Amino acid sequence: MATAVVARPVARPQPRARDEEVLVWPDLVFIEFIAAMVFTLTLFLLSYLVNAPLLDQANADVTPNPSKAPWYLLNLQELLLHMNAAMAGVIVPTVWLVIMGAFPYFDRDNEGQGQYFATENSVRITIASAIVGFVGTWGLIIWDSGKGAYLVNKWFGISGGSNLAFLESERSIQQQLPWPEWSTHIPYLPFRGVTILGQQFLNLNFPAWLVEQAIPTAVLVGFPCMLIYVLWRKGWVVTRRDVLLALFSGFVAAYGVLTLSGTAFRGQGQELVFPWELKVSEGIPGQE
């Protein structure tokens, strides 16, 4: 019996459905052009309505008061007022950059990747974390500036008195408490000090270490951990992505507060003042 063999065409893989595409021109460039025009017109309008505090020509012998960093570094300058300089300028930014770089390795789930609100409670987590970061950062700034005790006394007629004076600000803990003399000269080692990067450390000033390093570190680590724990107890934080969402939302809010405070709420001598009370002076030659 003869059998007929019919050649069939080889099945080719079907092309994958591609996402909707738009052209760079005119779709993307036109939107960017409109955004640039709106930004330029807004800048001109603000320049006309708000009088910029322009001073005389720059003079290297005259330091203005206050002297501020560029706006994108004012958040770090604000941190310098509340903790050790090495922590504010080097350690804290470096540690946070490393943590953000580790985000993709902490959350390995590909589901919903690239979507900010992909989890069930993402919106509530974002709002709650942003509020905690915003209110908490402002509260710490006001407390550390000494304005908190002043406002409590002014509004409620409650004075801390001498027994609670150390609670007026972070620096008051070092200055107001009766620290024993030996606490400011605690030797690192019985016979010699510790040398790090060519700098020798002989004695530990415990009150200064507590105020400049221990308390800021406890706040930076403890508050996010407490936030995540509370959201977990409420059943909002379930996945690793929820944890990262809470951390990043709180960070963005705190970052914005630090930048805003350093930009609009720091007057002469870096004192915390209201924006309408800011005064810019030419400074005194030879003085910071």
C-alpha positions in Angstrom: 0.0 0.0 0.0 1.4 3.4 -1.0 1.2 6.2 1.6 1.1 9.8 0.5 3.3 12.1 2.4 2.1 15.7 2.5 4.8 18.3 3.3 3.5 20.8 5.9 5.1 24.2 6.5 7.2 24.6 9.5 5.3 26.5 12.2 7.0 29.8 13.0 6.8 31.5 16.4 4.3 34.2 16.5 5.7 37.7 17.3 5.0 38.8 20.9 2.5 41.5 21.4 4.5 44.8 21.7 3.5 47.6 24.0 2.1 50.7 22.5 4.9 52.8 21.0 5.1 56.5 20.4 7.6 58.4 18.2 10.2 60.7 19.7 9.1 63.4 17.3 6.5 64.8 17.6 5.0 62.9 20.6 7.7 63.0 23.2 9.6 66.2 22.1 6.4 68.2 21.9 5.4 67.3 25.5 8.9 68.2 26.7 8.8 71.5 24.8 5.5 72.4 26.4 6.8 71.5 29.8 9.9 73.6 29.2 7.8 76.6 28.2 5.6 76.3 31.3 8.7 76.1 33.5 10.3 79.1 31.8 7.1 81.2 32.1 6.7 80.2 35.8 10.3 81.2 36.5 9.8 84.6 34.8 6.6 85.2 36.8 8.3 84.3 40.1 11.2 86.5 39.2 8.8 89.4 38.7 6.7 88.8 41.8 9.5 87.8 44.3 12.4 90.1 44.9 15.5 88.0 45.1 17.9 89.1 47.9 20.8 89.9 45.6 23.8 91.4 47.4 26.9 93.2 46.1 29.6 91.7 44.0 31.2 88.6 45.7 34.0 89.5 48.0 36.3 86.8 49.4 37.0 89.0 52.5 33.3 89.2 53.5 31.4 86.1 54.6 27.6 86.6 54.3 25.4 85.6 57.2 24.0 83.0 56.8 26.3 81.2 54.4 24.4 78.3 52.7 25.3 75.5 50.4 23.5 75.0 47.1 19.9 74.0 47.5 20.6 70.4 46.6 23.1 70.1 49.5 21.1 72.0 52.1 19.7 68.8 53.4 23.2 67.7 54.4 23.9 71.2 55.8 20.8 70.8 57.9 22.0 67.5 59.2 25.3 69.2 60.3 23.3 71.2 62.8 22.0 68.0 64.6 24.9 65.5 64.6 28.6 64.9 64.2 30.0 66.4 61.0 31.5 63.1 59.8 28.2 61.4 60.3 26.1 64.1 58.5 28.5 64.7 55.6 29.9 61.2 54.9 28.6 58.3 56.9 24.8 58.8 56.7 24.7 59.6 53.0 27.0 56.7 52.2 25.1 54.2 54.2 21.8 55.3 52.7 23.1 55.1 49.1 24.3 51.6 49.9 20.9 50.7 51.3 19.1 52.0 48.2 21.6 50.1 46.0 20.6 46.9 47.8 16.9 47.4 47.3 16.8 45.2 44.1 18.7 42.4 45.9 16.3 42.5 48.9 13.2 42.3 46.8 13.7 39.6 44.1 10.0 39.3 43.2 9.4 40.1 39.5 5.6 40.4 39.9 4.5 44.0 39.6 8.1 45.1 38.9 8.3 48.8 38.0 4.9 49.6 39.5 5.0 51.9 42.5 1.6 50.9 43.8 1.6 47.2 42.9 0.8 45.7 46.3 -2.5 45.7 48.1 -1.7 48.2 50.8 0.8 50.3 48.9 -1.2 53.5 48.9 -1.8 53.4 52.6 1.8 52.5 53.3 3.0 55.5 51.2 0.7 58.0 52.8 1.3 56.8 56.4 5.1 56.7 55.9 5.2 60.1 54.3 3.2 61.6 57.1 5.5 60.0 59.7 8.6 61.2 57.9 7.2 64.7 57.4 5.8 65.3 60.9 8.6 63.4 62.7 11.4 65.3 60.9 9.8 68.7 61.6 9.3 67.7 65.2 12.9 66.7 65.7 14.1 69.9 64.1 11.9 72.1 66.2 12.9 70.2 69.4 16.6 70.3 68.7 16.4 74.0 67.9 14.9 74.8 71.3 11.8 76.2 69.8 9.7 73.4 71.1 10.2 74.3 74.8 9.6 78.0 73.8 6.3 77.3 72.1 5.1 75.0 74.9 5.8 77.8 77.4 4.2 80.5 75.3 1.1 78.6 74.2 0.3 76.6 77.4 2.2 78.5 80.1 4.2 75.4 81.0 7.8 75.9 81.8 10.2 73.0 82.1 12.0 74.6 85.0 15.5 73.7 86.1 14.8 70.0 86.6 13.6 69.5 83.0 15.9 72.0 81.3 17.9 69.2 79.8 14.9 68.2 77.6 14.7 71.6 75.8 17.0 70.4 73.0 19.5 67.7 72.2 22.5 69.9 73.1 20.9 70.6 76.5 21.4 67.0 77.4 25.1 67.6 77.3 25.1 71.1 78.8 22.4 70.9 81.5 22.8 67.5 83.1 25.4 67.2 85.9 27.8 64.9 84.2 30.8 63.8 86.4 34.1 65.1 85.3 35.5 61.7 84.5 32.8 61.2 81.9 34.4 63.7 79.5 37.8 62.0 79.6 37.3 58.2 79.4 40.5 56.6 78.0 40.0 54.3 75.1 42.9 52.0 76.3 44.8 52.0 79.6 48.1 52.8 78.1 47.6 54.5 74.8 44.9 55.8 72.5 43.5 54.6 69.2 44.9 55.8 65.9 42.5 55.9 62.9 43.6 57.3 59.6 46.5 59.1 61.2 44.4 60.8 63.9 44.9 59.7 67.5 42.0 59.4 69.9 43.1 59.3 73.5 39.9 60.0 75.5 36.2 59.6 74.9 33.9 62.6 75.7 30.8 60.5 76.6 28.3 63.4 76.8 29.4 64.7 73.4 29.4 61.2 71.9 25.9 60.7 73.3 24.5 63.9 71.7 26.4 64.0 68.5 26.5 60.3 67.5 24.5 57.9 69.8 21.1 59.7 69.8 21.2 60.6 66.1 22.1 57.0 65.2 19.3 55.7 67.5 16.8 58.1 65.8 17.9 57.2 62.3 17.7 53.5 62.9 15.0 53.3 65.5 12.3 55.4 63.9 12.2 53.5 60.6 12.2 50.1 62.4 9.4 51.3 64.7 7.4 52.5 61.6 7.8 49.2 59.8 6.9 47.3 63.0 3.7 49.3 63.6 2.6 48.9 59.9 3.4 45.2 60.2 1.3 44.8 63.3 -1.6 46.6 61.5 -1.3 44.1 58.7 -0.3 46.6 56.0 3.3 45.5 55.6 3.2 41.9 54.3 5.9 41.6 51.6 9.5 42.8 51.3 8.3 45.3 48.7 6.0 46.8 51.3 9.0 47.3 53.6 11.0 49.1 50.9 8.0 51.2 50.0 7.7 52.4 53.6 11.4 53.2 53.9 11.6 55.1 50.6 8.4 57.1 51.2 9.6 58.1 54.7 13.0 59.0 53.2 11.5 61.2 50.5 9.4 63.1 53.0 12.3 63.6 55.4 14.6 64.6 52.6 12.1 67.3 51.5 11.7 68.6 55.0 15.5 68.9 55.5 15.9 70.7 52.2 12.9 73.1 53.0 14.2 73.8 56.5 17.7 74.6 55.3 16.4 76.8 52.4 13.6 78.8 54.0 13.8 78.5 57.8 17.5 79.1 58.6 18.5 82.7 59.3 21.6 84.4 60.7 23.8 82.0 62.7 21.6 79.1 61.2 18.9 79.9 63.7 15.5 78.4 63.0 13.2 81.3 62.0 10.1 81.8 59.9 10.7 82.7 56.2 9.3 86.2 56.6 11.8 86.9 59.4 14.9 86.0 57.3 17.4 88.7 57.1 20.6 88.6 54.9 23.5 90.7 56.0 26.9 91.2 54.4 28.7 89.7 57.4 31.8 90.9 59.1 35.2 90.5 57.4 37.1 87.6 58.9 34.1 86.1 60.7 32.0 83.1 59.7 
